[in-house]
């Protein structure tokens, strides 16, 4: 089996963008949770109070039908077609009625940058809506513009050892117009998205670009962006979950990988106890990454029901518990600060203090110790 999985690793998986997961249930029984798309994205968006004066009602209805047809897989060409007809502002107002609109906003961000050719203007148009998904798309558009016959490998992709390319990557997060919108750590995460994009979704090439950055935190956060983009764009049910375990178990960034993989596993195996047993069977680096992924996968459930964090993350091994709490609480605090505090208060004393400390820390702090997350290859 391992040989087959290894072969799979070097086969280019078709970039069939899959629906991002939302773990939505009111059940108190974790082992019987129903992992499915939230109502917000599985039904038609509510037009609500969107201001679409001066926009043709016919165009708006066609746009609405298209969004509900594509859901998370909205193509670049669709947003480009409606750029003037609907306008980016109305498109974003419409998308952001669903606060989990991150994935579809990527293509819109690319369109906005390609139209404006200005980072600051594009960022201003995107704002932080769709959890910065539009801004991530601006990153993609920015890096895509530098591909040319003189600096790529002949197939429209960057040469990894091209000095101009590496300098561009190294300096991007220090641009004044970027620093106005992002902390450095947030920028390095966001940077991972376009680096995989310009690497034609080849994980090895994308991670190699991340490793050219200076600093362990910078490299790790870039890797989280790489895996985030990979699972959003390339996950497919046609491959066995063992293939994705292999991906996460053979990288020095297991937490970055499991952070985005475990949600897909929980969609297939809804029994949390089974998933935890699988995590516990792994060597320490991969086990910690796996528990981090469990916390991250339950972030939306914990936002709605903060006390769930105890059942989700509590473990005899304090390291496992810490990385699980960390995986959940940063996103919970972004969506609902009150819920994050309630979640922390439901934990036992030592973990309560750790949880509160993680709320105070930024999601991508460059000062955060990463000894539980990033393991150098031996």
C-alpha positions as CSV (number, residue, x, y, z in Angstrom):
1,X,0.0,0.0,0.0
2,X,2.8,2.4,0.9
3,X,4.3,2.0,-2.6
4,X,1.0,2.8,-4.2
5,X,0.6,5.9,-2.0
6,X,4.1,7.0,-2.9
7,X,3.3,6.7,-6.6
8,X,0.2,8.8,-5.9
9,X,2.3,11.5,-4.3
10,X,4.1,12.2,-7.6
11,X,1.0,12.1,-9.7
12,X,-0.5,15.5,-10.4
13,X,-4.0,15.5,-8.7
14,X,-6.5,17.4,-10.8
15,X,-7.3,20.7,-9.3
16,X,-11.0,20.0,-8.9
17,X,-11.9,22.6,-6.2
18,X,-14.0,21.0,-3.5
19,X,-16.4,22.5,-1.1
20,X,-14.7,23.7,2.0
21,X,-16.2,22.0,5.1
22,X,-18.3,23.5,7.8
23,X,-18.9,21.3,10.8
24,X,-22.4,22.2,11.7
25,X,-24.4,20.5,14.4
26,X,-26.2,21.2,17.6
27,X,-25.6,17.7,18.9
28,X,-23.9,17.3,22.3
29,X,-22.8,13.8,21.2
30,X,-19.4,14.3,19.5
31,X,-19.3,10.8,18.1
32,X,-22.6,11.3,16.3
33,X,-21.8,14.8,14.9
34,X,-23.1,15.4,11.4
35,X,-20.4,17.0,9.3
36,X,-22.0,18.8,6.4
37,X,-22.1,22.1,4.6
38,X,-23.8,24.9,6.6
39,X,-27.2,26.1,5.6
40,X,-25.6,29.4,4.7
41,X,-23.8,27.9,1.8
42,X,-26.0,24.9,0.9
43,X,-29.0,27.0,0.1
44,X,-29.5,30.2,-1.9
45,X,-27.9,33.3,-0.4
46,X,-30.5,35.8,1.0
47,X,-30.3,39.0,-1.0
48,X,-31.1,40.9,2.3
49,X,-30.3,44.6,2.3
50,X,-27.7,44.5,-0.5
51,X,-27.7,47.8,-2.3
52,X,-28.0,47.0,-6.0
53,X,-29.5,50.2,-7.3
54,X,-28.3,51.0,-10.9
55,X,-27.7,47.3,-11.4
56,X,-30.0,45.4,-13.9
57,X,-32.3,43.1,-12.0
58,X,-31.8,40.6,-14.8
59,X,-28.0,40.7,-14.4
60,X,-28.3,40.4,-10.6
61,X,-30.6,37.4,-10.9
62,X,-28.3,35.7,-13.3
63,X,-25.3,36.5,-11.1
64,X,-27.2,35.0,-8.1
65,X,-28.0,31.9,-10.0
66,X,-24.4,31.5,-11.0
67,X,-23.1,31.9,-7.4
68,X,-25.5,29.3,-6.1
69,X,-24.6,27.0,-9.0
70,X,-20.8,27.2,-8.4
71,X,-20.9,27.6,-4.6
72,X,-17.2,27.3,-3.6
73,X,-16.0,26.7,-7.1
74,X,-16.7,30.1,-8.6
75,X,-14.3,30.5,-11.6
76,X,-12.2,33.5,-12.4
77,X,-14.1,34.1,-15.7
78,X,-17.4,34.4,-13.8
79,X,-16.3,37.3,-11.6
80,X,-14.5,38.9,-14.5
81,X,-17.7,38.9,-16.6
82,X,-19.7,40.5,-13.8
83,X,-17.0,43.0,-12.7
84,X,-18.7,46.0,-14.3
85,X,-22.2,44.6,-14.4
86,X,-22.5,43.9,-10.7
87,X,-19.3,45.7,-9.3
88,X,-16.8,44.2,-6.9
89,X,-18.4,46.1,-3.9
90,X,-21.8,44.5,-4.5
91,X,-20.3,41.1,-5.2
92,X,-18.4,41.1,-1.9
93,X,-21.4,42.4,0.0
94,X,-23.4,39.5,-1.5
95,X,-20.7,36.9,-0.8
96,X,-20.0,38.0,2.7
97,X,-23.5,37.3,3.9
98,X,-22.0,33.9,4.3
99,X,-19.0,34.6,6.6
100,X,-17.4,31.4,5.4
101,X,-17.0,32.7,1.9
102,X,-13.2,32.5,1.9
103,X,-12.7,30.1,-1.0
104,X,-14.9,31.7,-3.6
105,X,-13.4,35.1,-2.8
106,X,-9.9,34.0,-4.1
107,X,-11.0,34.2,-7.7
108,X,-12.6,37.6,-7.1
109,X,-9.3,39.0,-5.6
110,X,-7.4,37.8,-8.7
111,X,-9.9,39.6,-10.9
112,X,-9.7,42.8,-8.8
113,X,-5.9,43.0,-8.9
114,X,-5.8,42.2,-12.7
115,X,-8.2,45.1,-13.3
116,X,-6.6,47.6,-11.0
117,X,-2.9,46.5,-11.2
118,X,-2.5,48.2,-7.8
119,X,-2.0,46.3,-4.5
120,X,-3.2,49.0,-2.1
121,X,-6.3,49.8,-4.2
122,X,-7.1,46.1,-4.5
123,X,-6.7,45.5,-0.8
124,X,-9.0,48.5,-0.1
125,X,-11.7,47.1,-2.4
126,X,-11.4,43.6,-0.8
127,X,-11.2,44.6,2.9
128,X,-11.1,41.7,5.3
129,X,-14.4,40.3,4.2
130,X,-14.6,36.5,3.6
131,X,-11.8,36.1,6.2
132,X,-9.3,37.8,3.9
133,X,-10.1,35.4,1.0
134,X,-10.3,38.2,-1.5
135,X,-7.0,39.6,-0.3
136,X,-5.4,36.2,-0.8
137,X,-6.7,36.3,-4.4
138,X,-4.9,39.7,-4.8
139,X,-1.7,38.0,-3.7
140,X,-2.3,35.4,-6.4
141,X,-2.9,38.0,-9.1
142,X,0.2,39.9,-8.1
143,X,2.6,37.0,-8.4
144,X,0.9,35.6,-11.5
145,X,1.7,38.9,-13.4
146,X,5.5,38.3,-13.1
147,X,5.4,35.1,-15.2
148,X,7.1,35.6,-18.5
149,X,9.1,33.7,-21.1
150,X,12.3,35.2,-19.6
151,X,11.8,34.0,-16.0
152,X,9.8,30.8,-16.1
153,X,10.5,27.2,-17.0
154,X,8.8,27.3,-20.4
155,X,5.5,26.1,-19.1
156,X,4.4,29.4,-17.5
157,X,5.9,28.5,-14.0
158,X,8.6,30.1,-12.0
159,X,12.1,28.7,-11.9
160,X,12.7,28.1,-8.2
161,X,16.3,29.2,-8.3
162,X,15.6,32.4,-10.2
163,X,17.2,35.2,-8.1
164,X,14.6,37.8,-9.1
165,X,11.8,35.4,-8.1
166,X,13.3,34.7,-4.7
167,X,13.9,38.4,-4.0
168,X,10.3,39.1,-4.9
169,X,9.1,36.5,-2.4
170,X,11.5,37.6,0.3
171,X,10.5,41.3,0.1
172,X,6.8,41.0,-0.5
173,X,5.6,41.1,3.1
174,X,7.7,44.1,3.8
175,X,6.1,46.3,1.2
176,X,4.5,49.3,2.8
177,X,1.1,48.7,1.1
178,X,1.1,45.1,2.4
179,X,2.1,46.0,6.0
180,X,-0.9,48.4,6.2
181,X,-3.2,45.4,5.9
182,X,-1.3,42.5,7.4
183,X,0.9,41.6,10.3
184,X,4.0,39.9,9.1
185,X,2.9,36.5,10.3
186,X,-0.5,36.9,8.6
187,X,1.2,37.9,5.4
188,X,3.5,34.9,5.4
189,X,0.5,32.6,5.7
190,X,-1.3,34.5,2.9
191,X,1.9,34.2,0.8
192,X,1.6,30.4,0.8
193,X,-1.5,30.6,-1.3
194,X,0.0,32.2,-4.4
195,X,3.3,30.3,-4.0
196,X,1.4,27.0,-4.5
197,X,-0.7,28.7,-7.2
198,X,2.4,29.7,-9.2
199,X,3.9,26.2,-8.6
200,X,1.0,24.7,-10.5
201,X,-0.2,23.2,-7.2
202,X,2.9,21.0,-6.8
203,X,3.4,20.7,-3.1
204,X,7.1,20.1,-3.3
205,X,7.8,23.2,-5.4
206,X,5.5,25.4,-3.3
207,X,7.1,24.3,0.0
208,X,10.6,24.8,-1.5
209,X,9.7,28.4,-2.2
210,X,8.5,28.8,1.4
211,X,11.9,27.4,2.6
212,X,13.7,30.3,0.9
213,X,12.2,32.7,3.5
214,X,14.3,33.7,6.5
215,X,13.1,32.5,9.9
216,X,11.4,29.4,11.2
217,X,8.1,31.1,11.9
218,X,8.0,32.7,8.5
219,X,8.6,29.3,6.8
220,X,6.0,27.5,8.9
221,X,3.3,30.1,8.4
222,X,4.0,30.1,4.7
223,X,3.6,26.3,4.8
224,X,0.2,26.7,6.4
225,X,-0.9,28.8,3.5
226,X,0.5,26.2,1.1
227,X,-1.5,23.4,2.6
228,X,-4.6,25.6,3.1
229,X,-4.6,26.3,-0.7
230,X,-3.8,22.7,-1.6
231,X,-6.8,21.2,0.3
232,X,-9.1,23.9,-0.9
233,X,-8.2,23.3,-4.5
234,X,-6.9,19.8,-4.9
235,X,-8.7,17.5,-2.4
236,X,-10.6,14.8,-4.0
237,X,-12.7,11.9,-2.7
238,X,-11.2,9.8,-5.5
239,X,-8.0,9.3,-3.5
240,X,-8.0,7.3,-0.2
241,X,-7.5,9.1,3.0
242,X,-4.3,7.1,3.5
243,X,-2.9,9.2,0.6
244,X,-3.5,12.4,2.6
245,X,-2.1,10.8,5.8
246,X,1.0,10.0,3.8
247,X,1.2,13.7,2.7
248,X,1.0,14.9,6.3
249,X,3.3,12.2,7.7
250,X,6.2,12.9,5.3
251,X,6.6,16.6,5.8
252,X,8.4,18.7,8.4
253,X,5.2,20.6,8.7
254,X,2.7,18.0,10.0
255,X,0.5,20.5,11.9
256,X,0.3,22.8,8.8
257,X,-0.9,19.8,6.8
258,X,-3.2,18.1,9.3
259,X,-4.7,21.6,10.1
260,X,-6.6,21.4,6.8
261,X,-6.8,17.6,6.3
262,X,-8.7,16.5,9.4
263,X,-11.9,18.2,8.5
264,X,-12.2,16.1,5.4
265,X,-11.5,12.9,7.4
266,X,-14.2,13.8,9.8
267,X,-16.7,14.2,6.9
268,X,-15.9,10.6,6.1
269,X,-15.6,9.2,9.6
270,X,-17.9,11.1,11.9
271,X,-16.7,9.3,15.0
272,X,-14.3,11.6,16.8
273,X,-13.0,8.8,19.1
274,X,-11.9,6.8,16.0
275,X,-10.1,9.8,14.6
276,X,-8.3,10.4,17.9
277,X,-7.2,6.8,18.1
278,X,-5.7,7.2,14.6
279,X,-3.9,10.3,15.8
280,X,-2.6,8.5,18.9
281,X,-1.1,5.7,16.7
282,X,1.2,8.2,15.0
283,X,4.8,9.2,16.0
284,X,5.0,12.3,18.2
285,X,5.4,15.0,15.5
286,X,2.6,13.7,13.4
287,X,0.4,13.0,16.4
288,X,0.7,16.6,17.6
289,X,-0.1,17.8,14.1
290,X,-3.2,15.5,14.0
291,X,-4.5,16.8,17.3
292,X,-4.0,20.4,16.1
293,X,-6.1,19.5,13.0
294,X,-8.9,18.2,15.3
295,X,-9.1,21.5,17.1
296,X,-9.0,23.4,13.8
297,X,-11.8,21.2,12.3
298,X,-14.1,21.9,15.2
299,X,-13.6,25.7,15.3
300,X,-17.1,26.5,13.9
301,X,-18.8,24.1,16.3
302,X,-17.0,25.6,19.2
303,X,-17.9,29.1,18.1
304,X,-21.6,28.0,18.4
305,X,-21.2,25.9,21.5
306,X,-18.0,27.0,23.4
307,X,-18.1,24.2,26.0
308,X,-17.5,21.6,23.3
309,X,-13.8,22.5,23.4
310,X,-13.4,20.3,26.6
311,X,-14.7,17.2,24.9
312,X,-12.9,17.9,21.6
313,X,-9.5,18.7,23.1
314,X,-9.2,17.2,26.6
315,X,-6.5,14.5,26.6
316,X,-4.2,12.9,29.1
317,X,-1.2,14.2,27.2
318,X,-1.0,17.9,27.8
319,X,0.9,18.5,24.5
320,X,-1.9,16.9,22.6
321,X,-4.4,19.1,24.4
322,X,-2.5,22.3,23.9
323,X,-2.1,22.0,20.1
324,X,-5.8,21.1,19.8
325,X,-6.8,24.2,21.8
326,X,-4.5,26.2,19.7
327,X,-6.0,24.9,16.5
328,X,-9.5,25.9,17.6
329,X,-9.3,29.0,19.7
330,X,-7.6,31.5,17.4
331,X,-10.3,31.2,14.8
332,X,-13.1,31.1,17.4
333,X,-11.7,34.4,18.8
334,X,-11.8,35.9,15.3
335,X,-15.5,35.1,14.8
336,X,-16.7,35.6,18.3
337,X,-14.5,36.8,21.2
338,X,-17.2,36.1,23.8
339,X,-17.4,32.4,22.6
340,X,-13.6,32.1,22.8
341,X,-13.5,33.3,26.4
342,X,-16.4,30.9,27.4
343,X,-14.5,28.1,25.7
344,X,-11.4,28.8,27.7
345,X,-13.3,29.1,31.0
346,X,-14.7,25.6,30.4
347,X,-11.2,24.0,30.6
348,X,-9.4,22.9,33.7
349,X,-7.2,25.5,35.4
350,X,-3.8,25.0,33.6
351,X,-5.4,24.7,30.2
352,X,-7.7,27.6,30.9
353,X,-4.6,29.8,31.4
354,X,-3.0,28.5,28.3
355,X,-6.2,29.0,26.3
356,X,-6.5,32.6,27.5
357,X,-2.9,33.2,26.6
358,X,-3.5,32.0,23.1
359,X,-6.4,34.4,22.7
360,X,-4.1,37.2,23.5
361,X,-1.5,36.0,21.0
362,X,-2.2,36.8,17.4
363,X,-3.0,33.8,15.1
364,X,0.4,34.1,13.3
365,X,2.7,35.6,15.9
366,X,6.3,35.5,14.9
367,X,7.2,35.2,18.6
368,X,5.2,32.0,19.1
369,X,7.3,28.9,20.0
370,X,6.9,26.4,17.2
371,X,8.6,23.4,18.8
372,X,5.3,21.5,18.7
373,X,4.5,22.4,15.1
374,X,7.6,22.4,12.9
375,X,10.0,19.5,12.9
376,X,13.2,19.6,10.8
377,X,13.7,16.7,8.5
378,X,16.2,14.2,9.9
